[in-house]
């Protein structure tokens, strides 16, 4: 190990020791992250773009003209593209291709692909990034989304048509050719017939919805970031939803947007201290100390292998608009690469515990289960609890799938092993888990998977499992084209497992209409049309610039099937989709969608989206803020059953309180659609610690109520509808 790295490791060690000489308690974590950033800025780190450029420069300078120099210049061109210097990348790649052809007299398809995507990225920079608007990169690209500076796309089209002539079965180039034509308004009419992928401008499900509108920049959310997480929740207890975002790079800052109740979000990143923290691919929230303020847990290091030895952060909400890093003090400090975590009360003591799924690649990094000591500290009991799984974990979710009162776990990941851990109860204060994957009928998911969650998609009172495949044998773009053309391939699909009420699950992916390829990363669920059935939105892609595949919205039809409504909903952003949250941010009763958008490289940073729901119908709804007293104060794990008559037919909707999917966090409140019900016959609450039930009868819909454990009556929460501006975006407020 180099002397510099040894010194940096020593600095990190000193900083993590108990003696604290910093005047601001956040200084320690900030310094640790800075030291890690310096240590990992090396060529061996695939996500250190500047170090990569410097490395190739050093080789090129000492090389004679020939294939070796051309090879390294080609690599430098790709590194420049990652770094966001598209014009330089195009110039260098074109030079390499011309000089190489002069030597050997032929085109290199791989080199042409590098140049084509560089031109496409240049077009995106000149149009979608520099002049971003609500239509930018939404498939089908139309209206203001069509490029006004067309050279990048036109040059890319020329190259992709050449590539298709060389290899008509190059589905990656075929997909990108169709997208390039779309960016200049030439799809489908101008696409050569033999290479056209039809119907990319239509919902093929036979069902459509009213279009959402991206208002992020209009409401003050203008920061551009790389991949990261999102939390939507009320962090200042004014009953209005705020937004927190992260950026996975140790150069990328977190942002805290406070709802000003007037149609804008004020950037409180600096004042809150949240803006001092870097990194974090995912986040999740909970009131871990039961003080009434929602805290934040930031997960770092995912995908980076040995360079993922980055500390997670527990940010305590001080209740005064500021946050303090208490990671070391709380006992949660670890440096295992992760982006997967779930809060729940695994030992039923009324305090929230934390399970973290880590990524084991070159080295084993076992999963961690931190039990809450009820004094602001935690103890890792994963080994004693028999849940210290060693795997490449990409998603974790927790719920009581067998309705026995104990919280269970499901883990997804890249090693083709999915794990269902059944909680068999508490022994000596520690929950005991057994691997129930085989007996539950889940052992057959032998593909790489990513986002996952428990949910009751069919309202039968039992938690089902969704997990999304992330396996591809060629490229995401190529296999997306094959999917659109109906050509079979072996990439991973979406998987839906129905709970059979006996400890087993059945694969209903095909009959539900979800046996499709979407390559999801961030994902979450919510009810976009207040019919009482949960819909879902998935952010797609991977670090490859060529992975321009649309994010997806699926509507639950209430019949056990789902319809793809991405195109009609105008939410199919082609940029990389990460953390997702679904909540009613403008208090009009309809669920909106927030997604963190941006890729793994500096040059792939993009604007986030807040898709405003226009209202799909006149269905009614009920919102609930639950507060535990004997149970954890966040009320995570609380079960809710809402019963009503719709058009004379009795029905019930079942929900369990949590933040939703495994990548992105929705607010810890209930937003439940009740269709056309004019009165809610009863709301049944089952509190998690005691499993005691409380019933409220004859509740009016279309209101926001607060229910406190142990109290006989609920209170109405008075919040006003917010009008978000849909045109004429102005600068955000920075405080």
N, C-alpha and C positions, 0 to 999 in steps of 0.2 A: 504494500500500500504506500502511496506517495506521502511524503512528509506533510504536505498541505492537508491531505485528507485526515491524517492522524491527528493533526492539531485541531481540525474542525470537530472531529469526534470527541476529542478531549474537552473542547468548549461546550459541546452538547451535554456531556457527562456532568460537567461542573454546573451548568445551568439547571439540570434536573435535580440537583441535590437540595436538601431541605432548607439550607440557609438562603435567605432571600434578602438581597441588598437593593432591590429595585424599589423606587418610590411609587411606581405604578405597577400593580400586580399583573397587568397585561404585558409588561415589558419582557418578562421571562419567556413566554411562549413566542412572542414576536422575534426575539433573538434566536431561539431554537430554530424557528422556521427559516430565518435568514441564513443560519449556518448550514442547514440542510440544502438550501437552494445553491449555495456556493459549492458544496460538496458534490452535487449531482449535475453541475454544469460541465459535463464531459461528453466526448463523442460517443462513448459506449451507451449513453442514455439516448434512446431513440427519439425522445421528445425534447432534446436540447438542441434546437435548430441552429443557434448561433455557434455553438461549439462544433457542430457538423460542418458548417460553412468554413470556419477557420481551419478545420482539419483538411478539407479538400483543397483549400487555398495553399496550404503548406506543401502539399504533394504536387499540385499543378505548377507551382513556381519552379520546382526543381526537376520537372519532367521535360523530355524532348517530345517534339511533335510525333504523334503516332497513336495507336489504339489505346495504349495505357493512359495517356493524357486525356484522350477523348472520353474514355470510360469515367475518369474522375471528374471531368467537366460536366458530364451527364449527371453524375451524382450531385455535384454542386448545384446544377440547375434545379434539381428536385428539392434540395435543401433550401434554396432561395424561395421556392414556391411555398414551402412550409413556413418560412419566415415572413411571408406576406409581401415579397418583392417580386411581384408577378411580371412586370415589364422586363426586369433584368433576367428573370428565368426564361422568358420567351426568347429574348435575344441570344442568350447563351445556348439554349437547346437548339435553336434554329441553326446557329453556327456549327454546333457539333454534328448535326444531321448532314448539313451541306458538306463539311470537310470529310466526314466518314464516307459519304457516297462518292466523293471524288477519289477516295482511295480504293474502295472495293466495288464501286459501281452499282450498288443496290440499296434499297430502303430497308431500314430495320423497323419492323412493326412495333416493337417495344419502345423504341425511341420516338416513333411517331405518336404513340399513345401518350408519352410524357409531354410532348409538345401540344397535343390536342387539349389535354386537360389544363395545361398552363394557359392556353388561349381562353378556355372556358372560364377559368378562375379570373383571368384579367377582365373578361366581360362582366363577371359578377362583381368584381371590385369597382369597376367604373360605373356600374348601374345599381345593383341591389345593395351594396355596402355603402358606397359614397353618397348615394341618393336614395336611401331606403324609404319605402312607403308601404302602406298596409297590403299592397298587392304583390310586393317583392317575393319572388321564388315560390309563390303558391301555385300548385298544379291544379288545373291547367293554367299556365301563365297567360294572363290577358290584361287588357286595359293598361293601367299604369305600371303593371309588372313587366310589360314588353320593353326590351332594351332600347334606349334612344341612341346609345353609342354601340354600334353593331359589329365593329370589326372583330372583336374577340370571338363572338359566336360564329360569324361568317368564316373566319379562318379555321375554327374548330370543325365546322361542317365540311370544308374542303378536305381536311385530313381524315375525318371519320368516313367520308365517302370513299376515299382511297383505301382505307383499312377494310371496308366492307367488300371492296372489289378484290382485295388480296385474300380475304377469308370471309365468305358470306355467313359463316356460322359464328362469327365473333359477336356474341349477344351483348357483351359489355359495350362495344362501340355502337351497336345498333340502338341500345337504350339511350346513350348519350347523344347520338345523332338526332334522335327524335326530340330530346329535351332541348338541344341547341336550336333546332328549327322553331320550337315553341317560344324560345326567348325572343325571337325576332318576328313573331306573328305568322310563322310559316307552317304551323302544324294545324291540321293534317294535310292541307291541300298541296303544299310544296315538297313534302317528304317524298322521295322516290318510292313508287308503289311497292317495289320489291323489298324495301327496308322499313316500310311503315309498321309501327305498332299501333293498331287501331284502338279507339275508345278510351284513350287516356284522359279525355275530356268529359267522361261520363261516369256516373255511378252505375256499376253493373249489377247492383243488388235489386234493382227495380223499386227502390224506395229512396225518397229524397227528403231533405230537411231545409229549413230556412238558413241562409248563409250567416255565419259569424263574421265579425269585423275585428281586425287586429288594431287595438287602440293603445298599445303599449307606449309608443313615443308620444302620443297625444296626452297621456295622463302623467307624463314625467319620467317614465322608465326608458331612458335612452342609453344606458350603459351598454357597451358592446363587450361580450366576454367569450371565452372558450367554454368547453363543456363544463357542466357543474350542476349543482342541486338547487332546489327551490323549496321554501316553506311558505305557505300562506296561512296566517293565523293572526290572532289579536294579541299583540305583544305589550300593549299599554293599557289593557283592560277598559277600553272605551266602547267595546262591542263592535268596532269596525275592523275589517280585516286588513292586515299589513302584509308586506312581502319581503322575504329575505332571499338573496341569491348568493351563490358561491362560484368560484372559478378554480378549476382543478390545478392550474399552474401555481407554483410557489412565487410567481410574479403577479398572479391574478388576485385582486382584492374581493372580499365579500362586500355586499351592499345591503343596506337596510332601508326600505322604503315605507314610510309611515303614511297611513291614510289620513288626508287632511279633511275628509268628510265633505269636500266641496267639488270633487271630481278630479282631484290630482293626488299623486303620491310624492311626498317630500323626501328628498334623499337625506336621511339622518345617519348615514354611514360614519361620518366623522364624529359627530356629537355622541353617538352611541358607543363609540370605540370599535364597533364591528368592522369598520373599514380598515382597521390596522392589521387584520388577520388575512393571511394568504392561503391559497390552496383549498382543497375540499371538493371532491367529486359529488358527494352526496351529503345531505343533512337530514336530521329528524328532530322533532321537538317534543317536549314533555315538561311538566312541572315536577321535576325529580325530587324536590325538597318540600313539596306540599305547602308552599308559602303563598300560593295564589298567582304567581307570575310564571309565564311559559318560558322555559329555558331551551337552549339549542345545543345539539351534539353534532359536531362536524367530523366527517370521516375522510381520511386522506390516504394517498399512495396507491390507489387501485390501478391495475394494469401495468404498473411500473417495475414489477419484480424486485430485484435487489435495490433499485432506486426508489422503491415505495416504502422504505423504512422512514416514514414520516409520522409524527404524532397526531393522533386525533385530538379534538378539543371539546371540552365541556364548557360552554359559555353560560354562566349564571346570570339570569335576568335580575337586576338589582331593584326593579320596580320604580326607577326614577328616569327611565329612558336610556340607561347605560347597561353594559354587559361586562362581566369580569370572567377571565379565564381561570377556572378552578380545577383544571385537569389533574395536575400533580397533587394538589391538596385533597382532591376527592378520591384519589387512588385509581383513577381511570387511565393514567398515562401508560400507553403502549405504542410501539412503532411497527405494527404489522400492517402490510398493505391491505386496504379495505375500502369498500363503499357501501357495505351492507350491514344494517343494524336495525333492531326493533326494540321499542320500549314496551314492557308489559309487567304485570305483577305475577311472576312465575311461582312465587311461594305463598301467595294470598295473605300477605301481612299488611296490606294497605299502602305499601310504598312501591314505586315503580323500579323495576330492575332493567338491565340492559344486556341484550344478547348481540354480539358482534360476529359476523361471518367474515373470516379472513381469507386471503388469496395465497395458497401454497403453490409455489412453482419450483424454483431452484432449491428453496429451503422450506421446511415445514413450519407453518404458522397456524397453530390450532385456534379454533373458534373460542371466543371468550364469553362467559356468562358472569356478569357483575351483579351480585345481590346488593340491594340497598341496605345499608346499616342503620338507616333512620336518623343519622346524625350528619348528613351531608357527605358521607364517604361510602365507598363500595368495596366489596371483596370479590375477587375472581374465584368462582367455585366450579368452573366448567368441568374440570376433571372429576370432582366428586359427584357432580350432577350427571356425568356420562354424556355430555354434549360437546366435548372438546374435539369436534370433527376436524380432521386435516384434509382439506380439499381446496380447489380453486373456486371459492364461493363467490357468486355474483349477485345473489338475491336472497333475502330472508324475510319471512313473514310469520306472524304468530297469531293464534286464535284457538278457541276451544272447539276443535273439529268434531269431537265425539260427545259434546254436551255433558261432560262429567264434572264441570266446574274447575278444571285445571287447564292452564294455557299451554298449548302444544306449539311445535315449530315445524316449518317446512323450508328446506334449503335448495336453491338451484345453483348451477355452476357450469364451468367450462370442461370439467373432466368426465362429462356424460353420466355423472352419478347424481341423482336427486335423492334427498333424504327427508323422510317424515319422522320426526322425533316426538313420540307420545309421552306426555307428562303423566306419570303414574302416581303422583302425589309427593308429599313432603316427608323427608326423613331427616331428623336432627336439624331441622330448619332449612334444608337444602332440597329443592325439587329434584326428582329422579326421572331421567328420560330413558326410553328404550327405542331402538330403531324399529319402527313399524312399517317401513317402506314396502317390504315384501308382502306382509299380511294384508296391507291396505290395497294391494293391487297396483302399486305405482312403480314397480321395479322396471317396467318396460320402457321408460322414457330414456332411451339410450342415445340422446343427442345433447349437444351443448345448449344450455339454456341461460336466460338472463333474467328479465324482470318477472316477478311472481307476486301473488297475493292470495289470501283467503277472502272469499266473499260469498254471499248468498244470492247468486244471480237469478234463481228461480223462486225465491220467496217461500221456501218450504221449512225454514227455521234451522237449517243445517248448513254449515260452512263448506263451500266447494273450493276447488283450487284452480287457479289460472297460472300457467307458466308459459313463457314465450321462447321458442327455439331461436338459437343464435348461431346455427351451424351453416356454413356454406363451403362448397368445394371449389368454386371458381372465384367469382367476385360478387359482391352484393348487387352491383349494377347489372351484371350479366344474368344473375338468377332472378332478379326482379323482372327483367325483360322476358325470360323464359316463362315465368309465372303469368305475365300478361298475355303471352302468346299461347298459353296452355301446353307448354312443353314440359314433360316431367323432369324433375331433378331431385337431388337428394338433400337439399338444404332443409334446415329446421323450420317447422311450422309453429303455429299457435296450438296450445294444448289446453283443453278444458276438461276437468275431472269432476263429475257429479258425485256428491256425497250420497251413499246408499243407506245411510242411517244405521249402519251396523259395523262401522269401523273400516269399511272398504269404499273404494271409489271406482267409478266407471268412466272410461274415456268416451266423451260425447263430442269430441272436437269436430268430427265430420258431420254429424247430424245437426250440430248447432250452426254450421256454416263458418266455423272458425279455423278450419284446417287449411290455412293459407300462410304464405310466407310474408313476413313483414320486417324481420330483422330489427326488433324493438330493443331499445336501451332504456330510456326513461318511459314510464307509463303509470297511469292511475285510472281510477274509475269514479263515476258519479252519475247522477240522473239528469240528463240535459233537457228532458221534456216533461218532467214531473209526472210520469206515468207510474212511478213506484218501482220501476225496474232499472237496474244499474247498467249504464253504458260505459264505454272505455275509450281512452285516447292514448295512443302510443307514439313515442318519439323514436325515430329510426336512424340507422346509419352505422358507420364505424369510422376509424381515423382516416381511411383512404379517401382522398379528394374525389375519386370517381364514384363514391357511394352516394350519389344523389338520388335517394329514394324517398318518396313522400311519407310524412307522418300520417297516421291513420286514425280515423274516428269510426267506431262501430256502435250502432244503436241496438240495444236489447229490444227485441220485438215482443217480449212477453210470452212467447210461445216456445221458449227453449232455443230460439234461433237468434242470430245477429245479422244485421245488414250493414254493409260498408257504405257510409254516407260522407266519405271524405271530400269528394268533389263538390257535391251540392252544399256541404257545410263550409267550404272554402277554408279548410284548416290543414291542407296537405302541403305544408312547407317542405321544400326539397333539402333544406339545410339540416345539419345534424341535430337531432332532437334528444334532449336529456331530461333533467328533472321536470315532472309534471304535477300540477295540482288542479283540482276541479272544485270550485266554490263559487257562490254568489257574491261577487266582489262589489257589485253596485246596489245590492239590497233590493232588487226588483223581483225576486222570487225565482229567477232562472239561473241555472248553473253556468258559470263562465269557465274558461280554460286558460291557465297560465303555463307556459312552457319555456324552459331555459334552452336557448338555441346557440349552438356553436360547437366547433370541432376540437380536436386534440392538439392542434398546432396554432401558433400565433397568427398565422395567415388565414386560419379558418374561423376566426372570431366572428360573431354575428349578433344581430339585435334579437333580444328576447321578444316573445309574443304574448299579448293578453287578448285572447279572443272573446269578444263581447257577444253574449247570446242575445239575439234580437227578440227572444220569446217564441217558442215553437207552437204554442196553443194557449188556451185559457185554463189549463189544468191548475189545480190548487196544490198547496204545499204546507208543511209545518217545519219550522226550525227550532232546534232545541240546544241550549247550552246546559250541559250536565256538570254537576260539581259533587265530587265524592267527599264524604266526611269520614266515615269508617273505611271506605275504599279509597284508592288513590285519588287525589284531588282533581287530576285531569280526567278522571272517569274512564280511562282507557280500559277496554275490555267489557264495558257495560253493554248489555244486550237490550235492544228496544224492539218491541212489537207494536205496530200501529194498525189498528183494525177499523174498517169503515165499510160503507156500502157505496158502490159505484153503479149507477143505473140499476139499482135494485139488487145487485149481486154483492154478497159479502166477500170481502177479501182482506188479507193482511200483508203488511210489508215488514220484513225483518232486517235489522241492521245491528252491527256491532261497532262500537266507537273505536276508531283508530285513525291513523293518518293516510290510510289507503295502501297504495302499491309500495314496492321496494325501492323505487328510484323516483323521488319526489314526494312531498308531504302536503296533503290537504289539511285544512283546519280541523282541530279537535272539537267539532260541533256537528250536530246532526242536521242534514238538509234532506228532507224526505218528501217526495212527491206523493200525492194522494189522488191523482186523477181528477175525476169530476165530483168527488165526494163533497157534499155540502156541510157535513158534520163528521168529525172523527169520533167514532163510538167509544174507543178507549185507547189509551197509550199505556202499555205495560213495560215497566223498567225492571230489569234484573241486575242488581248491583253486584260487581265482581267478587268482592271479598266474602261477603256473607251469603251470596246467592238469594238474598231476600228480594221479593217482588213488591213493586208499588204500582198501583193502577190509578190512572186519572181518566174520568169518563166525560163524554160529551164536550170535546174540545173543539173550538172553532178553528178552521184552517186559515192559512194565509196570515200567520202571526209567528213571532219569535218569542219563545218562552224560556225561562230558566227553571231548572229543576234541581233542587239540592237534596242529597241523600238524607233521609230521615224526616223530611218535612212533608206535611200532608197536602200542601197546596203549592202550585207553581206561581211564578210571577211573570208578568209580561215585560219584555225588553223593548223599549221604544227606540227604534233606529229609523232614520229617514232614508228614503231612496236617493241614490246619488246619480247625477247625470254626468256620465263620462263624455268629454268632447270627442267627436268623431271626425273632426276636420280642423285644420289650422293649428297643428301642434306647436306648443311653446316650450321654452326651456324649463327644465325641472328646477325645483327649489333645493338648494344645497345648504345644509345647516351643520 
